Amino acid sequence: MPPDAPPSTVSGVSGGSSSAPEALRPVGAVRLLSAFTAEQSDPGRFYSLLARDSIALVERHTSLAGARVADVGGGAGWFTGMFRERGAQCLLVEPDADELFSHGEPGQTSVIGDGYWLPLADASVDVCFSCNVLEHVRDPAGFIDEMIRVTRPGGLVYLSYTVWLSPWGGHETSPFHLLGGDYAARRYARKHGHAPKNLFGQTMFPLGVGPVLATAVVATVADPKSFRSGRNFSAWIGIVPKQHSSGGKSRLGNISKQGDRYLRGLFVAGALAVIRYAKIHGTKHRPWLTALLARRPTKVAAIALANKLARMVWAMMVKGERYKEPVALAA
């Protein structure tokens, strides 16, 4: 990533600018979802908006002026172009040559490479970025470990991907992927006369929040025993309700939101995925969740489940145990 790197063929602007550009504003979910519906026919509109939205989120955590960035699996360079527009020196690493050349000749700071073996030295970049790639790899944990390897201490690893149990988890086969990936692929082929671009079990995998959440917790919590209990750990994350006492009675209020914002978001996202799956396939393994959903709104139930998941994670880390799936109740 030399300072005199040529401009990106996508953005048409040079990188490494010394002047601080005006702050980016996130595009927003509504515009992104609208553009996503035409992603196959008009990829330029969708990916340019996604790039702007993603880089705006990155800049909430670090300045990009002069930063060394690796864009892993960045395709035709939409994200790389925006990074360079924001003053960063960005290397695009893309495994698919057809994807890399899909919008013309890529810049000299682009290489064909594998996300499992990045062509970068240890701790050599300030930001390692990956968007909508993790659900397309067979070994997400290995992919994440490699991103961490090349990022300097105190740097930023940015991972954004589509959770399988989200409404858009099946990409172009959504929302029928929620009934099974193979079924959704067959239905898509019958309707459109050809197989989907993202083939279930080959180039797209049912990825949940687990790998990223586990990596984030291990990276953030050096010593889980520093917390006296699972409740203290959950409170540190910020998903324990505030308590209000009056007349000898204790009432639970909203969550404090005073803990680790990133971990809290991952735990809540995981809880929402569990609830979405439970509503479709049933909750024999978690009868308490069935009872909770019957008397509380989904968002309230998600916070309660996130709290429970955080306590379970703390217990597993302290005891060095693996997760044990609860036994389903007999019908």
N, C-alpha and C positions, 0 to 999 in steps of 0.2 A: 504493500500500500504506500507507494512513494508520494511525497507531497506534490510532485508535478504530474500526478495521474491525469489522463485525459478525461473529458466530460463523459458522463453516462449517455448511452444512445437512447435511453428512455426519457430521462429528464431534460437532457440537452443543456445542463448547467455544469459548471466546474466544481470540484470539491476543494475542501481545505480553506474555505473563505475565512478571513480573520474577522470580518465584521459580524456582529451578533444579529442574526435575523429576527424578525418579529415573531413573537410567540405563536405557536400553532394552537388551534382549537380543535378538539376531537370532532369528527364528522357526526357522530351520533348513530344510535342503533337503527332508527327509522330509515335514514338514507342508505345505510349499509344493507339492510334487509331488502330495500327496494331495488338496489343495484344487484344484489345477489341473485334475485329471481331471473336476471338476464345474464348471469355470469358466463354461461356457455356461448351465448350469441354475441355478447359485448364485454369481453373480459377486461378491455382497457378501462372502461368506466368503473367497474367494480374494484379492480386492483389499484387504480390510482387513488380512489377514495379510501380503500383499506390501508394503503401505505401512509396516507396523510393521517388517518386516525391512529395507526399504530405508533408512528414516530412521535405524534403528540403525546401519547402515553409514556413513551420512553423518556421524553424530555421533562416529564414530571419528576423523574428520579435522578437525572444527570444531564449535564450540559453536553451538547454534541460538537461544539466548536472545537476543532482540532483533535477530536477523539478518534481513536482507532477502532473500527467496527468490523465485525465479521457477520455477513448476512448468509446464514446457512439454509440452503434450499430455496433461495430467493427467486427461482424461475427466470423470467425475462428481465429482471432488474428493476421492478417497480419500487421496491423498498430501498434498494441500493441508490437509485436516483434521488429519492427523497432524503436519504441520509446525507448524501453529498451536497444536496441543496441546502441542508442545515449546517454545512461546514465541516462534516466528518470526512475522514479518509476511510473508505469502505471497500472491503474485499467481498465479492460475491462468489460463494461456493455452491455450485449446482451440479447434481449428479446426472441430469438428463440433458444431453446435447441439444435435442430437438426443442426442449423447453427453453434452454439458454438462448438459442438463436431464433426463437419464435417471433421476435419483433426486430429483427435485423442483427447486424454485427454487434456483439457485446463489447464493452470497454476493455482496455488492457488489464484492468484490475478485476477481471473475472476469470475463474478457473473451473474446469470440470473436476469435481472432487466428491468424496464420500463423507457424509456427516459422521460416520463412525470413526474415520481417520482423517481429521481435518489437517490440511497442509500448513499448519501453524505451530510455532513453538509454544511451550508451556507459558502461561501468564503473559501472553503477547498482545492481547487486545483489551480495550477498556469496556467494550460492549460486545457480547455475543448474542445475536438476534436470530430468532426463528419463528416464522408465522405460518400456520396451516401446513406444517410438515410432520409433526409428531404422530398424527393419526395414520400416517402413510409408511411408518417404519415398523419392522417386526420386533425390534428391541428398544423400546423407548428409554429404558434406564441407561443402556449403553450410550445412546445418543445424547442424553442429558449429561452423563459423566464426561463425555468428550467436550461438550460446550463449556463445562466447568473447568476442565483442564487448561483450555487456551485463554481463559479469562483471568486477568490479574487480580490479586487480593484487593478487595474493596471495589472491584468492578461490578458490572451489571450483566446478568444473564436474563434475557427476555424470552419467554416461551408463551406462545399463543397457539391454541389448537382447538379443534371442534370436538367436544365431548360426545361420545357415541349416543348417550341417552338424552341429549338435547334435541330440540325439534329439528335441527339441521344436521344431526350427527351422521346421516347417511349421504350427505352432499346432494347430488342430483337425484338420488333415489328417495330422499326424505319426503314425507314423514314415515313412509312404509318400512323403513329400516327398523322401526320400533317393533315390528311384527316379525323381524328376522332379516338378517343381511342377505341371505340367499334368495328368500322370497322377494325382497325388494328389487334385487338385481333381475330376477326373472320377469317381474311385473314391468320394470322399466324397458327391458328388451322387447316384450310383447307390444308395448305401447308405442315405442319409438322405432322399432325395426332394427335396432343395433344395441350392443351391450353398453352399459355405462362406462364413462371414462375411468371412474374409480371402481376397481373390481374388488368386491368384498373377499377378504382372506388372501388377496394377492398384493394389491396396492393400497388397500384401505382396511384398517383393523378397528375392532370395537374397543376403543381406548376410553377409560374413565378418568377420574381425577386422581386416582391412587398414586401413580408413579411420580407425578409432579408434587403432590402433597407430601409424599414420603421424603422426597429429595429436599423439599423446602424445610420440613421439620428438622431433619437431620442436620442440614446446613445451618439452621438458625439456633437450635437448642443444643448447646455444647454439653450440658450435663442435666438430664431430666430429673435427677435426684435433688437438684437445687430447689425443686418445687415440692412442698410438703405433701400435696395430694393432687389428684386429678382435677379437683375443683379449682385449686390455685392455678394450675396450668391453664385451664379453660378461662379463668378470669384474666390471666395474663394476655391471652389471645383477644379477649374482649367479647366473649359470647356467653357470659353469665349475667342473668338479669340483675338490675339494681334492686336492692331491698329497701322498702320503706316501712317503718314501724309506727303504729299509732294505736293508742288504747290497748297496748299489749298484744296486738296482732301484727304479723309481718306480711306485707304484700309485695309481690314481685312486679317490677316495672319493666321498662325497655332495657335492652342490653346496653352496656356502657359504651361500646365502640372506642374504648381508650387503649386497647392493646395493639397487637401486631395486625395492621390492616390487611397485609397480603395473606398471611396465614388464615385470618378470619374469612376472607373471601373464598379461599380454597375449601375450607371446611363447609361453608354454607353451600358452595357450588356442588360439593360432593353429596351433601344432604338432600339438595333439591333433585339430584340425579336419582338417588335411592327412592325418593318419594314418587318421582315420575314413573320409575320402573314398577314400584309397588301398586300404583293406580292401574297399571295395565295388566300386570301378571299376578297380582295378589300379594299378601303379606303374611304367609304362613310362618315364615321364619321370625317375624317381628310382630306378634299380636298387640304389643303395647303401642306400636305405631298406628295400627288400624284404629285402636280406641282413640288415640290422640287426633288423628285426621277426622274422626267422626265429630269431635267437639271443638276443634280449633281450626282457624284458617291455615292454608298451606304454608305461608311464610312463617307463621308462629311455630308450626310443627317443624319446619326446616331448622329454625334456630335451636329448638329443643334437641333435635337429632344431631345437629352440629356440635352442641354441647356434649352430648353423649359420646360422639365419635372422638372428640378431643380427649375426653377422660380415658377412653379405651386405648388411644394412641399412647398416652402417657403411661398407662399401666404396662403396655407391651414393651415400651422402651426401658422402663425401670426394671422389669423382670426378665428382659431379654427373650420374650416369647413371640411366637408367630400368631397371627389372627386365626381364631377358630370360628368357623361358620356355625351359627346357631342351628339346632336341629328343628326341622319343620314339624309343626303339630299335625297329628293325624286328623283327617277329615271326619 
